[in-house]
Amino acid sequence: MLKQQLIMMVFVTLGLLCVIWLSQSLRFVEMIVNRGLSISVFLQLTSLLLPSFLTIIIPISLFFVIVFTYNKLIQDRELIIMRSAGLNQWALAKPALIVALLSTGVCYFLTLFYLPYSYQQFKELQFSIRNDYSSVLLQEGSFTDLDGLTVYVREVGRDNELLGILVHDSRDPDQQTTMMAKHGALLRTDEGPRIVLLDGNRQEVNAEDGTMSILYFDRYAVDIAHSAEDPTLRYREARERGVFNLLTGTPPDIASNDIGAFRAEGHDRLISPLNAIAFASIALAVLVSSSFSRRGQTGRLLIAIGVMVLCQALGIAMKNLAAKNSALIPLMYANAFLPIILGLYWTFRGPQIRAKRAIAEEAEA
């Protein structure tokens, strides 16, 4: 049973992860179509988001694997045979609990270590893509707007030489200029990307009298850097920070109005991996602790799914409430530990009392 559940757990998790990856990757299709983003960078960008979804997927996958496994044992009468052979409740529930503990360990590794690292890498890569327009400017025969700077390149020659360049600078509405050049090149500098125009002219219209002035040049540089901000110095979001920083950080490292949300995120990092044990306990409480019924398991399965969904919804609600009022943080821990305590108690209580009631009901019928 342990081997079967581990194998199913891997396949179900990968299946759900692929579905979520496809849905999330649609957000970045625009970067491929409009910004010329390469497939390799696109795959790197989307894969860095996956760890944040794994912490949600793994407990849910585990729940459905346990439900499927034990429901099949009940339908095939194998659970009755195991009990007849002398296996107690602990022996029956042990494989699922082992898988739950392993899943919890994986989730803790993700939330405590890998999630902050991967999301920080994602934000830095996203920042770099949005502020480095070299891949955009090298597109032939298209007008591209870069926050008030419109660039057109007729052809890209050898060694990234730009031919037939038109640049319209409207970043300053009072001094709009248009530059045209026969050829040029795109350079990377410490201040950001810069386009160098060779053998061209610069045209500017006087806003007061409408006259146009033309300046012919042999060499002219246009700074197209959107921002000179160092990505390592930007304000980091909650998912980019470690648990210790979330729980102990103070202004100015964390903005005053973000402290509540960051504290809730830190506690959620400590609590969310426990969902694997909680969901496993719910499934075991409903299936392993029950006796065989000729009426089927549909009702019990619906109860288990309903309780699991309710716990997941309450966890999200408690986190949002705790972000606004830190006094409600204990409710987050209560929502995590109560399903574990009650589920394990109901599981190890055994089906003896309920079995007697079921036999009595069937005798009366």
C-alpha positions, -999 to 999 in steps of 0.1 A, spaced: 0 0 0 28 24 8 45 18 -26 12 22 -44 3 54 -27 38 69 -33 36 61 -70 1 75 -73 11 105 -53 39 114 -78 17 110 -109 -13 129 -95 10 157 -83 27 159 -117 -6 159 -135 -20 187 -114 12 206 -117 12 204 -155 -24 217 -156 -15 247 -134 17 253 -154 -3 256 -186 -28 279 -171 -1 302 -156 20 302 -187 -7 319 -206 1 350 -186 35 352 -203 25 345 -239 24 382 -245 61 384 -237 68 359 -265 45 375 -291 52 411 -284 86 412 -268 104 384 -286 111 364 -255 129 332 -262 114 298 -254 142 290 -229 137 322 -209 99 316 -210 104 281 -196 127 294 -170 103 322 -160 73 299 -157 91 271 -139 102 294 -111 66 299 -102 59 262 -97 71 258 -61 45 283 -48 18 260 -63 33 228 -51 26 236 -14 -11 237 -23 -11 208 -48 8 182 -26 -18 180 3 -47 179 -22 -31 152 -43 -24 132 -11 -60 135 0 -74 121 -33 -48 93 -34 -57 81 1 -94 84 -7 -90 64 -39 -68 38 -23 -89 30 7 -122 33 -11 -109 6 -35 -99 -16 -5 -134 -12 9 -152 -20 -24 -130 -51 -29 -137 -62 7 -99 -62 13 -102 -39 43 -125 -65 60 -100 -93 52 -72 -72 67 -91 -67 99 -100 -104 100 -63 -112 98 -57 -92 129 -45 -58 116 -55 -30 139 -63 6 130 -27 17 132 -15 -9 108 -42 0 83 -35 38 85 3 36 88 10 37 50 -11 68 45 5 85 75 40 77 63 32 93 29 16 123 47 48 128 68 70 126 37 47 151 19 49 174 49 87 173 49 87 182 12 63 210 18 84 224 46 115 223 24 96 243 -2 81 269 21 111 275 43 139 273 17 131 269 -19 100 291 -23 117 324 -13 147 316 -35 127 306 -66 102 335 -63 131 360 -58 148 346 -89 114 350 -108 110 386 -98 146 395 -107 142 378 -141 109 395 -147 124 428 -138 153 423 -162 130 414 -190 108 444 -185 137 468 -183 160 454 -210 145 461 -244 173 447 -265 152 417 -276 124 441 -285 144 466 -305 159 439 -327 125 431 -343 124 440 -379 97 461 -395 76 469 -364 69 499 -343 75 494 -306 64 517 -278 87 518 -248 70 540 -223 69 571 -245 97 561 -268 86 547 -302 113 528 -321 112 514 -356 140 493 -373 137 484 -409 164 457 -409 188 440 -386 222 434 -403 252 414 -392 265 417 -357 231 432 -347 237 463 -368 204 483 -371 195 497 -405 168 523 -412 161 535 -377 133 559 -366 130 570 -330 102 592 -317 108 605 -281 76 617 -264 87 612 -228 87 649 -223 53 661 -238 67 697 -242 98 687 -261 89 658 -284 116 649 -309 120 626 -339 153 610 -349 161 592 -381 193 575 -390 206 553 -418 222 528 -394 232 523 -358 236 498 -330 222 488 -296 247 490 -267 245 479 -232 258 503 -206 259 505 -168 230 529 -170 210 506 -192 205 499 -229 213 527 -253 208 530 -290 235 548 -310 224 565 -343 248 571 -371 244 595 -400 210 609 -394 190 639 -382 170 651 -352 137 670 -357 120 690 -330 88 712 -333 86 743 -312 53 740 -292 48 778 -291 51 789 -327 50 755 -345 83 759 -362 105 729 -368 142 727 -363 164 700 -378 198 690 -365 220 667 -387 245 645 -369 271 619 -376 266 602 -342 239 605 -317 230 584 -286 195 579 -272 192 565 -237 163 540 -236 168 527 -201 134 524 -184 149 524 -150 184 524 -136 171 508 -104 192 479 -91 169 448 -90 186 437 -58 177 470 -40 139 470 -49 113 463 -23 109 426 -19 75 410 -17 64 386 10 70 355 -10 106 365 -17 115 367 20 124 340 45 102 330 74 125 346 100 124 379 81 86 378 77 81 372 114 107 396 128 112 423 101 105 459 111 104 492 92 120 504 70 128 469 58 91 461 58 66 489 51 44 497 81 12 489 63 26 456 52 37 442 85 3 425 92 2 407 59 39 397 61 34 383 96 4 363 84 25 350 54 53 339 78 29 319 100 12 305 69 46 292 58 48 273 91 12 260 90 5 252 53 27 220 52 6 206 80 -23 204 55 -8 172 42 -13 155 76 -47 172 81 -61 161 48 -48 126 53 -64 125 87 -97 136 73 -96 109 46 -86 82 71 -113 92 96 -140 89 70 -128 57 53 -106 36 76 -127 41 107 -159 31 88 -173 -4 85 -185 -19 52 -220 -8 41 -240 -22 13 -253 12 5 -220 22 -9 -194 48 0 -207 78 -20 -220 96 11 -188 91 30 -167 103 0 -187 135 -3 -184 141 34 -146 137 32 -143 160 2 -166 186 18 -146 187 50 -113 190 31 -126 219 10 -140 236 41 -106 233 59 -88 247 28 -113 276 25 -111 284 62 -73 284 60 -74 311 32 -100 331 52 -80 329 84 -49 341 67 -67 371 52 -82 380 86 -49 376 104 -33 399 79 -57 426 91 -57 417 128 -27 398 142 -47 387 172 -65 362 150 -32 343 141 -40 316 167 -70 307 146 -47 298 117 -30 272 140 -63 260 153 -76 254 117 -44 233 110 -43 212 142 -80 205 149 -85 184 117 -53 164 126 -64 158 163 -100 150 155 -92 130 124 -66 108 141 -88 103 171 -117 92 150 -95 69 129 -79 51 159 -112 49 177 -121 22 152 -154 10 137 -165 -12 165 -193 10 179 -204 21 144 -203 -15 132 -227 -26 159 -251 2 149 -249 -7 113 -256 -44 120 -286 -34 141 -299 -11 114 -295 -39 88 -313 -64 111 -342 -40 116 -344 -35 78 
